[in-house]
């Protein structure tokens, strides 16, 4: 609020009135929100730094927010709202996740009629309705307790809400493009958010502080991240954050449960059968000892995390699962079966028939 007031006063004839306030903010840094780096460390901020890091916030932003409040639009007034995280740029078209791309393409062109409630559906009622995102929300998730829900949106923001009251608990800012996927670890302590800006950001679920930023390509043009998952493994050697990238590769980042820290150097897994393939889905089994990768070419590759060195993935099976692109795959609860679905209209169940051979 102090920043918005000083920003509004900095224009035109009111510029002289802004100077005393800006000097006061320099003397008392607690008047402005601190800057938090990728390691979770807090740094002192000032007016100039905030103005540079939020160029999309105009000098009339305070006036616009107040006008919205008077007109009854509460979407910008939610606790921890989106003023400093929102952008007027349109969502990126670089995301190639098969499902979300199709949904985005259909947005605004198809009117869905409300279906009549069935007898079972009548037993459900709306508990809360949350306002806060300014663009479509394609990623939603409950935490392990069911007390919080998490949303990722095309406005580049991740938000954590209370499921009982609908109140906003935290707004997680940092992504520079649409949020494509979100995931929680089994311990309910870390949240990973993937984005088309080529990064995965890992956050402390309880405090909302960033723990690390994982970059697929440190140099060159950023490739969008299309998916992220935590391995459910119990031992440190098999505990990974897995990501899928637009470059057709999966990357596994080892993380520590005790330190809540993630290694920056990944293990690269290439599950493509051809260079033009892209990863369309991936999954761990229930123990984290197997890792499966599906591609747009219709192939599934299965890796063992126990074959050689513990935690070093080794390809043990690759099969032409479908004639067209695979849209999803998932292991059964006991890890003995693998289910794949494809845009060819089929779903197939695969079992390990002995050794490392998988049959449909």
KAMOLIN-V562607 format. One record per residue. N is the residue number from 1. PSI is psi as a letter, one per 30 degrees, with the letter a starting at -180 (999 if undefined). Layout:
# KAMOLIN-V562607
N;PSI / N;PSI
This chain:
# KAMOLIN-V562607
1;e / 2;e / 3;e / 4;e / 5;e / 6;e / 7;e / 8;e / 9;f / 10;f / 11;k / 12;b / 13;f / 14;g / 15;e / 16;e / 17;f / 18;f / 19;e / 20;e / 21;e / 22;e / 23;e / 24;e / 25;e / 26;e / 27;e / 28;i / 29;f / 30;f / 31;f / 32;l / 33;k / 34;l / 35;k / 36;k / 37;a / 38;f / 39;g / 40;g / 41;k / 42;k / 43;k / 44;k / 45;l / 46;l / 47;e / 48;e / 49;e / 50;e / 51;e / 52;e / 53;f / 54;i / 55;f / 56;f / 57;j / 58;l / 59;f / 60;g / 61;e / 62;e / 63;e / 64;e / 65;e / 66;e / 67;e / 68;e / 69;e / 70;e / 71;f / 72;g / 73;j / 74;g / 75;f / 76;f / 77;g / 78;k / 79;k / 80;h / 81;a / 82;g / 83;e / 84;f / 85;f / 86;l / 87;l / 88;f / 89;k / 90;l / 91;k / 92;k / 93;g / 94;f / 95;k / 96;g / 97;k / 98;e / 99;e / 100;e / 101;e / 102;e / 103;e / 104;e / 105;e / 106;f / 107;k / 108;f / 109;f / 110;k / 111;k / 112;k / 113;k / 114;k / 115;k / 116;k / 117;k / 118;l / 119;e / 120;e / 121;f / 122;f / 123;f / 124;k / 125;l / 126;k / 127;e / 128;l / 129;k / 130;k / 131;k / 132;e / 133;k / 134;f / 135;l / 136;k / 137;j / 138;f / 139;k / 140;l / 141;k / 142;k / 143;l / 144;f / 145;f / 146;g / 147;f / 148;k / 149;l / 150;k / 151;k / 152;k / 153;l / 154;f / 155;g / 156;g / 157;l / 158;k / 159;k / 160;k / 161;l / 162;k / 163;f / 164;e / 165;f / 166;g / 167;k / 168;k / 169;e / 170;k / 171;k / 172;j / 173;k / 174;e / 175;k / 176;g / 177;a / 178;k / 179;k / 180;f / 181;l / 182;l / 183;k / 184;k / 185;l / 186;e / 187;f / 188;h / 189;f / 190;k / 191;k / 192;k / 193;k / 194;l / 195;l / 196;f / 197;g / 198;g / 199;l / 200;k / 201;k / 202;k / 203;l / 204;j / 205;e / 206;e / 207;f / 208;g / 209;k / 210;k / 211;e / 212;l / 213;k / 214;k / 215;k / 216;e / 217;j / 218;e / 219;l / 220;a / 221;k / 222;k / 223;k / 224;k / 225;k / 226;f / 227;l / 228;k / 229;l / 230;k / 231;k / 232;g / 233;l / 234;f / 235;l / 236;e / 237;f / 238;g / 239;j / 240;l / 241;j / 242;k / 243;l / 244;k / 245;l / 246;f / 247;g / 248;g / 249;l / 250;k / 251;k / 252;k / 253;j / 254;k / 255;l / 256;k / 257;e / 258;e / 259;f / 260;h / 261;k / 262;k / 263;k / 264;f / 265;j / 266;l / 267;k / 268;k / 269;k / 270;j / 271;g / 272;k / 273;f / 274;l / 275;f / 276;f / 277;l / 278;l / 279;k / 280;f / 281;l / 282;l / 283;l / 284;l / 285;a / 286;f / 287;f / 288;g / 289;f / 290;k / 291;k / 292;k / 293;k / 294;k / 295;l / 296;f / 297;f / 298;g / 299;l / 300;k / 301;k / 302;k / 303;k / 304;k / 305;g / 306;g / 307;e / 308;c / 309;k / 310;k / 311;g / 312;j / 313;k / 314;k / 315;k / 316;f / 317;k / 318;k / 319;k / 320;j / 321;e / 322;l / 323;f / 324;a / 325;k / 326;k / 327;f / 328;l / 329;l / 330;k / 331;l / 332;l / 333;e / 334;f / 335;g / 336;f / 337;l / 338;k / 339;k / 340;k / 341;k / 342;l / 343;f / 344;g / 345;g / 346;l / 347;k / 348;k / 349;k / 350;k / 351;l / 352;j / 353;g / 354;k / 355;b / 356;g / 357;k / 358;k / 359;k / 360;999
